[in-house]
Amino acid sequence: MIFLINEGEKKMEIHEDLLEPYIEKPKTVWDLEEREECYSLTICGNVHHGFWDGSSSSIAIRELGELFLTREEAQDELERRKVETEMLRLGGRRHLKLHKENYCFCFDSQFSSISCECFSCLGICSSIYFDSEKEALKALNTIGKDKIKKYIFGV
């Protein structure tokens, strides 16, 4: 992509690909170096503080998506999983049923609102489905819109 900048009488072209080496990319767990702080989730649902050592177990934890740069990221992922588990407990499922109604939560970014709709909605949808609108609304009311917005849709 090329950007044109007018400076009085002068026109300058800036090629974005030339700027790329100078744009700092956010750090990820894939950039960790020896002895850097990181956080992981334990099997018991706790956040574990540790240091990257590049061992085969550390690599496996990272490849499974269980490794985080901050305690906050790890805690948010833990809460997201708890919300999804509660949705499943309240009748949700992870797969679509063919030729059946599949209700899910949809997020409308324009109005920052959540609705419960049949899967045909065009917005951003959750990955947990319910057999009926009644089941989905019960889950929405039990868990709460704010938790679903934050941990399922990330807003």
MODELLER restraints for C-alpha pairs under 7 A, 6 or more apart:
rsr = mdl.restraints
at = mdl.atoms
rsr.add(forms.Gaussian(group=physical.xy_distance, feature=features.Distance(at['CA:1:A'], at['CA:15:A']), mean=6.24, stdev=0.5))
rsr.add(forms.Gaussian(group=physical.xy_distance, feature=features.Distance(at['CA:1:A'], at['CA:16:A']), mean=5.67, stdev=0.5))
rsr.add(forms.Gaussian(group=physical.xy_distance, feature=features.Distance(at['CA:2:A'], at['CA:13:A']), mean=6.49, stdev=0.5))
rsr.add(forms.Gaussian(group=physical.xy_distance, feature=features.Distance(at['CA:2:A'], at['CA:14:A']), mean=5.67, stdev=0.5))
rsr.add(forms.Gaussian(group=physical.xy_distance, feature=features.Distance(at['CA:2:A'], at['CA:15:A']), mean=4.74, stdev=0.5))
rsr.add(forms.Gaussian(group=physical.xy_distance, feature=features.Distance(at['CA:2:A'], at['CA:16:A']), mean=6.12, stdev=0.5))
rsr.add(forms.Gaussian(group=physical.xy_distance, feature=features.Distance(at['CA:3:A'], at['CA:13:A']), mean=5.73, stdev=0.5))
rsr.add(forms.Gaussian(group=physical.xy_distance, feature=features.Distance(at['CA:3:A'], at['CA:14:A']), mean=5.10, stdev=0.5))
rsr.add(forms.Gaussian(group=physical.xy_distance, feature=features.Distance(at['CA:3:A'], at['CA:15:A']), mean=6.52, stdev=0.5))
rsr.add(forms.Gaussian(group=physical.xy_distance, feature=features.Distance(at['CA:4:A'], at['CA:11:A']), mean=6.72, stdev=0.5))
rsr.add(forms.Gaussian(group=physical.xy_distance, feature=features.Distance(at['CA:4:A'], at['CA:12:A']), mean=5.67, stdev=0.5))
rsr.add(forms.Gaussian(group=physical.xy_distance, feature=features.Distance(at['CA:4:A'], at['CA:13:A']), mean=4.78, stdev=0.5))
rsr.add(forms.Gaussian(group=physical.xy_distance, feature=features.Distance(at['CA:4:A'], at['CA:14:A']), mean=6.42, stdev=0.5))
rsr.add(forms.Gaussian(group=physical.xy_distance, feature=features.Distance(at['CA:5:A'], at['CA:11:A']), mean=5.74, stdev=0.5))
rsr.add(forms.Gaussian(group=physical.xy_distance, feature=features.Distance(at['CA:5:A'], at['CA:12:A']), mean=5.15, stdev=0.5))
rsr.add(forms.Gaussian(group=physical.xy_distance, feature=features.Distance(at['CA:5:A'], at['CA:13:A']), mean=6.52, stdev=0.5))
rsr.add(forms.Gaussian(group=physical.xy_distance, feature=features.Distance(at['CA:6:A'], at['CA:12:A']), mean=6.48, stdev=0.5))
rsr.add(forms.Gaussian(group=physical.xy_distance, feature=features.Distance(at['CA:29:A'], at['CA:67:A']), mean=6.78, stdev=0.5))
rsr.add(forms.Gaussian(group=physical.xy_distance, feature=features.Distance(at['CA:29:A'], at['CA:68:A']), mean=6.22, stdev=0.5))
rsr.add(forms.Gaussian(group=physical.xy_distance, feature=features.Distance(at['CA:29:A'], at['CA:69:A']), mean=6.13, stdev=0.5))
rsr.add(forms.Gaussian(group=physical.xy_distance, feature=features.Distance(at['CA:32:A'], at['CA:52:A']), mean=6.67, stdev=0.5))
rsr.add(forms.Gaussian(group=physical.xy_distance, feature=features.Distance(at['CA:33:A'], at['CA:52:A']), mean=6.61, stdev=0.5))
rsr.add(forms.Gaussian(group=physical.xy_distance, feature=features.Distance(at['CA:34:A'], at['CA:52:A']), mean=5.49, stdev=0.5))
rsr.add(forms.Gaussian(group=physical.xy_distance, feature=features.Distance(at['CA:34:A'], at['CA:53:A']), mean=5.23, stdev=0.5))
rsr.add(forms.Gaussian(group=physical.xy_distance, feature=features.Distance(at['CA:34:A'], at['CA:54:A']), mean=6.84, stdev=0.5))
rsr.add(forms.Gaussian(group=physical.xy_distance, feature=features.Distance(at['CA:35:A'], at['CA:51:A']), mean=4.97, stdev=0.5))
rsr.add(forms.Gaussian(group=physical.xy_distance, feature=features.Distance(at['CA:35:A'], at['CA:52:A']), mean=5.09, stdev=0.5))
rsr.add(forms.Gaussian(group=physical.xy_distance, feature=features.Distance(at['CA:35:A'], at['CA:53:A']), mean=5.98, stdev=0.5))
rsr.add(forms.Gaussian(group=physical.xy_distance, feature=features.Distance(at['CA:36:A'], at['CA:51:A']), mean=5.22, stdev=0.5))
rsr.add(forms.Gaussian(group=physical.xy_distance, feature=features.Distance(at['CA:36:A'], at['CA:52:A']), mean=5.39, stdev=0.5))
rsr.add(forms.Gaussian(group=physical.xy_distance, feature=features.Distance(at['CA:37:A'], at['CA:50:A']), mean=5.89, stdev=0.5))
rsr.add(forms.Gaussian(group=physical.xy_distance, feature=features.Distance(at['CA:37:A'], at['CA:51:A']), mean=4.50, stdev=0.5))
rsr.add(forms.Gaussian(group=physical.xy_distance, feature=features.Distance(at['CA:37:A'], at['CA:52:A']), mean=6.42, stdev=0.5))
rsr.add(forms.Gaussian(group=physical.xy_distance, feature=features.Distance(at['CA:38:A'], at['CA:49:A']), mean=6.19, stdev=0.5))
rsr.add(forms.Gaussian(group=physical.xy_distance, feature=features.Distance(at['CA:38:A'], at['CA:50:A']), mean=5.46, stdev=0.5))
rsr.add(forms.Gaussian(group=physical.xy_distance, feature=features.Distance(at['CA:38:A'], at['CA:51:A']), mean=5.50, stdev=0.5))
rsr.add(forms.Gaussian(group=physical.xy_distance, feature=features.Distance(at['CA:38:A'], at['CA:52:A']), mean=6.44, stdev=0.5))
rsr.add(forms.Gaussian(group=physical.xy_distance, feature=features.Distance(at['CA:38:A'], at['CA:67:A']), mean=6.96, stdev=0.5))
rsr.add(forms.Gaussian(group=physical.xy_distance, feature=features.Distance(at['CA:38:A'], at['CA:68:A']), mean=5.81, stdev=0.5))
rsr.add(forms.Gaussian(group=physical.xy_distance, feature=features.Distance(at['CA:38:A'], at['CA:69:A']), mean=4.90, stdev=0.5))
rsr.add(forms.Gaussian(group=physical.xy_distance, feature=features.Distance(at['CA:38:A'], at['CA:70:A']), mean=6.40, stdev=0.5))
rsr.add(forms.Gaussian(group=physical.xy_distance, feature=features.Distance(at['CA:39:A'], at['CA:47:A']), mean=6.58, stdev=0.5))
rsr.add(forms.Gaussian(group=physical.xy_distance, feature=features.Distance(at['CA:39:A'], at['CA:48:A']), mean=5.46, stdev=0.5))
rsr.add(forms.Gaussian(group=physical.xy_distance, feature=features.Distance(at['CA:39:A'], at['CA:49:A']), mean=4.68, stdev=0.5))
rsr.add(forms.Gaussian(group=physical.xy_distance, feature=features.Distance(at['CA:39:A'], at['CA:50:A']), mean=5.88, stdev=0.5))
rsr.add(forms.Gaussian(group=physical.xy_distance, feature=features.Distance(at['CA:39:A'], at['CA:67:A']), mean=5.76, stdev=0.5))
rsr.add(forms.Gaussian(group=physical.xy_distance, feature=features.Distance(at['CA:39:A'], at['CA:68:A']), mean=5.03, stdev=0.5))
rsr.add(forms.Gaussian(group=physical.xy_distance, feature=features.Distance(at['CA:39:A'], at['CA:69:A']), mean=6.15, stdev=0.5))
rsr.add(forms.Gaussian(group=physical.xy_distance, feature=features.Distance(at['CA:39:A'], at['CA:70:A']), mean=6.23, stdev=0.5))
rsr.add(forms.Gaussian(group=physical.xy_distance, feature=features.Distance(at['CA:39:A'], at['CA:71:A']), mean=6.00, stdev=0.5))
rsr.add(forms.Gaussian(group=physical.xy_distance, feature=features.Distance(at['CA:39:A'], at['CA:74:A']), mean=6.52, stdev=0.5))
rsr.add(forms.Gaussian(group=physical.xy_distance, feature=features.Distance(at['CA:40:A'], at['CA:47:A']), mean=5.77, stdev=0.5))
rsr.add(forms.Gaussian(group=physical.xy_distance, feature=features.Distance(at['CA:40:A'], at['CA:48:A']), mean=5.14, stdev=0.5))
rsr.add(forms.Gaussian(group=physical.xy_distance, feature=features.Distance(at['CA:40:A'], at['CA:49:A']), mean=6.73, stdev=0.5))
rsr.add(forms.Gaussian(group=physical.xy_distance, feature=features.Distance(at['CA:40:A'], at['CA:66:A']), mean=5.44, stdev=0.5))
rsr.add(forms.Gaussian(group=physical.xy_distance, feature=features.Distance(at['CA:40:A'], at['CA:67:A']), mean=4.56, stdev=0.5))
rsr.add(forms.Gaussian(group=physical.xy_distance, feature=features.Distance(at['CA:40:A'], at['CA:68:A']), mean=6.03, stdev=0.5))
rsr.add(forms.Gaussian(group=physical.xy_distance, feature=features.Distance(at['CA:40:A'], at['CA:74:A']), mean=6.52, stdev=0.5))
rsr.add(forms.Gaussian(group=physical.xy_distance, feature=features.Distance(at['CA:41:A'], at['CA:47:A']), mean=4.79, stdev=0.5))
rsr.add(forms.Gaussian(group=physical.xy_distance, feature=features.Distance(at['CA:41:A'], at['CA:48:A']), mean=5.92, stdev=0.5))
rsr.add(forms.Gaussian(group=physical.xy_distance, feature=features.Distance(at['CA:41:A'], at['CA:66:A']), mean=5.83, stdev=0.5))
rsr.add(forms.Gaussian(group=physical.xy_distance, feature=features.Distance(at['CA:41:A'], at['CA:74:A']), mean=6.77, stdev=0.5))
rsr.add(forms.Gaussian(group=physical.xy_distance, feature=features.Distance(at['CA:42:A'], at['CA:48:A']), mean=6.48, stdev=0.5))
rsr.add(forms.Gaussian(group=physical.xy_distance, feature=features.Distance(at['CA:45:A'], at['CA:78:A']), mean=6.97, stdev=0.5))
rsr.add(forms.Gaussian(group=physical.xy_distance, feature=features.Distance(at['CA:47:A'], at['CA:74:A']), mean=6.45, stdev=0.5))
rsr.add(forms.Gaussian(group=physical.xy_distance, feature=features.Distance(at['CA:47:A'], at['CA:75:A']), mean=6.72, stdev=0.5))
rsr.add(forms.Gaussian(group=physical.xy_distance, feature=features.Distance(at['CA:61:A'], at['CA:67:A']), mean=6.08, stdev=0.5))
rsr.add(forms.Gaussian(group=physical.xy_distance, feature=features.Distance(at['CA:68:A'], at['CA:74:A']), mean=5.72, stdev=0.5))
rsr.add(forms.Gaussian(group=physical.xy_distance, feature=features.Distance(at['CA:76:A'], at['CA:151:A']), mean=6.93, stdev=0.5))
rsr.add(forms.Gaussian(group=physical.xy_distance, feature=features.Distance(at['CA:79:A'], at['CA:151:A']), mean=6.64, stdev=0.5))
rsr.add(forms.Gaussian(group=physical.xy_distance, feature=features.Distance(at['CA:80:A'], at['CA:151:A']), mean=4.50, stdev=0.5))
rsr.add(forms.Gaussian(group=physical.xy_distance, feature=features.Distance(at['CA:80:A'], at['CA:152:A']), mean=6.17, stdev=0.5))
rsr.add(forms.Gaussian(group=physical.xy_distance, feature=features.Distance(at['CA:87:A'], at['CA:139:A']), mean=6.01, stdev=0.5))
rsr.add(forms.Gaussian(group=physical.xy_distance, feature=features.Distance(at['CA:90:A'], at['CA:139:A']), mean=5.93, stdev=0.5))
rsr.add(forms.Gaussian(group=physical.xy_distance, feature=features.Distance(at['CA:91:A'], at['CA:130:A']), mean=6.34, stdev=0.5))
rsr.add(forms.Gaussian(group=physical.xy_distance, feature=features.Distance(at['CA:91:A'], at['CA:135:A']), mean=6.60, stdev=0.5))
rsr.add(forms.Gaussian(group=physical.xy_distance, feature=features.Distance(at['CA:92:A'], at['CA:128:A']), mean=5.72, stdev=0.5))
rsr.add(forms.Gaussian(group=physical.xy_distance, feature=features.Distance(at['CA:92:A'], at['CA:129:A']), mean=5.20, stdev=0.5))
rsr.add(forms.Gaussian(group=physical.xy_distance, feature=features.Distance(at['CA:92:A'], at['CA:130:A']), mean=4.73, stdev=0.5))
rsr.add(forms.Gaussian(group=physical.xy_distance, feature=features.Distance(at['CA:93:A'], at['CA:128:A']), mean=5.38, stdev=0.5))
rsr.add(forms.Gaussian(group=physical.xy_distance, feature=features.Distance(at['CA:93:A'], at['CA:129:A']), mean=5.20, stdev=0.5))
rsr.add(forms.Gaussian(group=physical.xy_distance, feature=features.Distance(at['CA:93:A'], at['CA:130:A']), mean=6.41, stdev=0.5))
rsr.add(forms.Gaussian(group=physical.xy_distance, feature=features.Distance(at['CA:94:A'], at['CA:127:A']), mean=6.22, stdev=0.5))
rsr.add(forms.Gaussian(group=physical.xy_distance, feature=features.Distance(at['CA:94:A'], at['CA:128:A']), mean=4.92, stdev=0.5))
rsr.add(forms.Gaussian(group=physical.xy_distance, feature=features.Distance(at['CA:94:A'], at['CA:129:A']), mean=6.21, stdev=0.5))
rsr.add(forms.Gaussian(group=physical.xy_distance, feature=features.Distance(at['CA:95:A'], at['CA:129:A']), mean=6.92, stdev=0.5))
rsr.add(forms.Gaussian(group=physical.xy_distance, feature=features.Distance(at['CA:96:A'], at['CA:102:A']), mean=6.31, stdev=0.5))
rsr.add(forms.Gaussian(group=physical.xy_distance, feature=features.Distance(at['CA:96:A'], at['CA:129:A']), mean=6.81, stdev=0.5))
rsr.add(forms.Gaussian(group=physical.xy_distance, feature=features.Distance(at['CA:101:A'], at['CA:118:A']), mean=6.38, stdev=0.5))
rsr.add(forms.Gaussian(group=physical.xy_distance, feature=features.Distance(at['CA:101:A'], at['CA:131:A']), mean=6.08, stdev=0.5))
rsr.add(forms.Gaussian(group=physical.xy_distance, feature=features.Distance(at['CA:101:A'], at['CA:132:A']), mean=6.99, stdev=0.5))
rsr.add(forms.Gaussian(group=physical.xy_distance, feature=features.Distance(at['CA:102:A'], at['CA:118:A']), mean=5.49, stdev=0.5))
rsr.add(forms.Gaussian(group=physical.xy_distance, feature=features.Distance(at['CA:102:A'], at['CA:119:A']), mean=5.48, stdev=0.5))
rsr.add(forms.Gaussian(group=physical.xy_distance, feature=features.Distance(at['CA:102:A'], at['CA:129:A']), mean=5.55, stdev=0.5))
rsr.add(forms.Gaussian(group=physical.xy_distance, feature=features.Distance(at['CA:102:A'], at['CA:130:A']), mean=5.64, stdev=0.5))
rsr.add(forms.Gaussian(group=physical.xy_distance, feature=features.Distance(at['CA:102:A'], at['CA:131:A']), mean=5.64, stdev=0.5))
rsr.add(forms.Gaussian(group=physical.xy_distance, feature=features.Distance(at['CA:103:A'], at['CA:116:A']), mean=6.64, stdev=0.5))
rsr.add(forms.Gaussian(group=physical.xy_distance, feature=features.Distance(at['CA:103:A'], at['CA:117:A']), mean=5.36, stdev=0.5))
rsr.add(forms.Gaussian(group=physical.xy_distance, feature=features.Distance(at['CA:103:A'], at['CA:118:A']), mean=4.28, stdev=0.5))
rsr.add(forms.Gaussian(group=physical.xy_distance, feature=features.Distance(at['CA:103:A'], at['CA:119:A']), mean=5.63, stdev=0.5))
rsr.add(forms.Gaussian(group=physical.xy_distance, feature=features.Distance(at['CA:103:A'], at['CA:129:A']), mean=5.28, stdev=0.5))
rsr.add(forms.Gaussian(group=physical.xy_distance, feature=features.Distance(at['CA:103:A'], at['CA:130:A']), mean=4.85, stdev=0.5))
rsr.add(forms.Gaussian(group=physical.xy_distance, feature=features.Distance(at['CA:103:A'], at['CA:131:A']), mean=6.24, stdev=0.5))
rsr.add(forms.Gaussian(group=physical.xy_distance, feature=features.Distance(at['CA:103:A'], at['CA:132:A']), mean=6.08, stdev=0.5))
rsr.add(forms.Gaussian(group=physical.xy_distance, feature=features.Distance(at['CA:103:A'], at['CA:133:A']), mean=6.00, stdev=0.5))
rsr.add(forms.Gaussian(group=physical.xy_distance, feature=features.Distance(at['CA:103:A'], at['CA:136:A']), mean=6.61, stdev=0.5))
rsr.add(forms.Gaussian(group=physical.xy_distance, feature=features.Distance(at['CA:104:A'], at['CA:116:A']), mean=5.71, stdev=0.5))
rsr.add(forms.Gaussian(group=physical.xy_distance, feature=features.Distance(at['CA:104:A'], at['CA:117:A']), mean=5.76, stdev=0.5))
rsr.add(forms.Gaussian(group=physical.xy_distance, feature=features.Distance(at['CA:104:A'], at['CA:118:A']), mean=6.36, stdev=0.5))
rsr.add(forms.Gaussian(group=physical.xy_distance, feature=features.Distance(at['CA:104:A'], at['CA:119:A']), mean=6.23, stdev=0.5))
rsr.add(forms.Gaussian(group=physical.xy_distance, feature=features.Distance(at['CA:104:A'], at['CA:125:A']), mean=6.57, stdev=0.5))
rsr.add(forms.Gaussian(group=physical.xy_distance, feature=features.Distance(at['CA:104:A'], at['CA:126:A']), mean=5.98, stdev=0.5))
rsr.add(forms.Gaussian(group=physical.xy_distance, feature=features.Distance(at['CA:104:A'], at['CA:128:A']), mean=6.25, stdev=0.5))
rsr.add(forms.Gaussian(group=physical.xy_distance, feature=features.Distance(at['CA:104:A'], at['CA:129:A']), mean=4.86, stdev=0.5))
rsr.add(forms.Gaussian(group=physical.xy_distance, feature=features.Distance(at['CA:104:A'], at['CA:130:A']), mean=6.25, stdev=0.5))
rsr.add(forms.Gaussian(group=physical.xy_distance, feature=features.Distance(at['CA:104:A'], at['CA:136:A']), mean=6.69, stdev=0.5))
rsr.add(forms.Gaussian(group=physical.xy_distance, feature=features.Distance(at['CA:105:A'], at['CA:114:A']), mean=6.45, stdev=0.5))
rsr.add(forms.Gaussian(group=physical.xy_distance, feature=features.Distance(at['CA:105:A'], at['CA:115:A']), mean=5.68, stdev=0.5))
rsr.add(forms.Gaussian(group=physical.xy_distance, feature=features.Distance(at['CA:105:A'], at['CA:116:A']), mean=4.69, stdev=0.5))
rsr.add(forms.Gaussian(group=physical.xy_distance, feature=features.Distance(at['CA:105:A'], at['CA:117:A']), mean=6.40, stdev=0.5))
rsr.add(forms.Gaussian(group=physical.xy_distance, feature=features.Distance(at['CA:105:A'], at['CA:125:A']), mean=5.66, stdev=0.5))
rsr.add(forms.Gaussian(group=physical.xy_distance, feature=features.Distance(at['CA:105:A'], at['CA:126:A']), mean=5.39, stdev=0.5))
rsr.add(forms.Gaussian(group=physical.xy_distance, feature=features.Distance(at['CA:106:A'], at['CA:114:A']), mean=5.55, stdev=0.5))
rsr.add(forms.Gaussian(group=physical.xy_distance, feature=features.Distance(at['CA:106:A'], at['CA:115:A']), mean=5.31, stdev=0.5))
rsr.add(forms.Gaussian(group=physical.xy_distance, feature=features.Distance(at['CA:106:A'], at['CA:116:A']), mean=6.19, stdev=0.5))
rsr.add(forms.Gaussian(group=physical.xy_distance, feature=features.Distance(at['CA:106:A'], at['CA:117:A']), mean=6.77, stdev=0.5))
rsr.add(forms.Gaussian(group=physical.xy_distance, feature=features.Distance(at['CA:106:A'], at['CA:123:A']), mean=5.89, stdev=0.5))
rsr.add(forms.Gaussian(group=physical.xy_distance, feature=features.Distance(at['CA:106:A'], at['CA:124:A']), mean=5.49, stdev=0.5))
rsr.add(forms.Gaussian(group=physical.xy_distance, feature=features.Distance(at['CA:106:A'], at['CA:125:A']), mean=4.37, stdev=0.5))
rsr.add(forms.Gaussian(group=physical.xy_distance, feature=features.Distance(at['CA:106:A'], at['CA:126:A']), mean=6.42, stdev=0.5))
rsr.add(forms.Gaussian(group=physical.xy_distance, feature=features.Distance(at['CA:107:A'], at['CA:113:A']), mean=5.81, stdev=0.5))
rsr.add(forms.Gaussian(group=physical.xy_distance, feature=features.Distance(at['CA:107:A'], at['CA:114:A']), mean=4.63, stdev=0.5))
rsr.add(forms.Gaussian(group=physical.xy_distance, feature=features.Distance(at['CA:107:A'], at['CA:115:A']), mean=6.60, stdev=0.5))
rsr.add(forms.Gaussian(group=physical.xy_distance, feature=features.Distance(at['CA:107:A'], at['CA:123:A']), mean=6.08, stdev=0.5))
rsr.add(forms.Gaussian(group=physical.xy_distance, feature=features.Distance(at['CA:107:A'], at['CA:124:A']), mean=5.34, stdev=0.5))
rsr.add(forms.Gaussian(group=physical.xy_distance, feature=features.Distance(at['CA:107:A'], at['CA:125:A']), mean=6.38, stdev=0.5))
rsr.add(forms.Gaussian(group=physical.xy_distance, feature=features.Distance(at['CA:108:A'], at['CA:114:A']), mean=6.31, stdev=0.5))
rsr.add(forms.Gaussian(group=physical.xy_distance, feature=features.Distance(at['CA:108:A'], at['CA:123:A']), mean=6.05, stdev=0.5))
rsr.add(forms.Gaussian(group=physical.xy_distance, feature=features.Distance(at['CA:114:A'], at['CA:145:A']), mean=7.00, stdev=0.5))
rsr.add(forms.Gaussian(group=physical.xy_distance, feature=features.Distance(at['CA:116:A'], at['CA:133:A']), mean=6.78, stdev=0.5))
rsr.add(forms.Gaussian(group=physical.xy_distance, feature=features.Distance(at['CA:116:A'], at['CA:136:A']), mean=6.58, stdev=0.5))
rsr.add(forms.Gaussian(group=physical.xy_distance, feature=features.Distance(at['CA:116:A'], at['CA:137:A']), mean=6.70, stdev=0.5))
rsr.add(forms.Gaussian(group=physical.xy_distance, feature=features.Distance(at['CA:126:A'], at['CA:152:A']), mean=6.77, stdev=0.5))
rsr.add(forms.Gaussian(group=physical.xy_distance, feature=features.Distance(at['CA:130:A'], at['CA:136:A']), mean=5.76, stdev=0.5))
rsr.add(forms.Gaussian(group=physical.xy_distance, feature=features.Distance(at['CA:149:A'], at['CA:155:A']), mean=5.55, stdev=0.5))
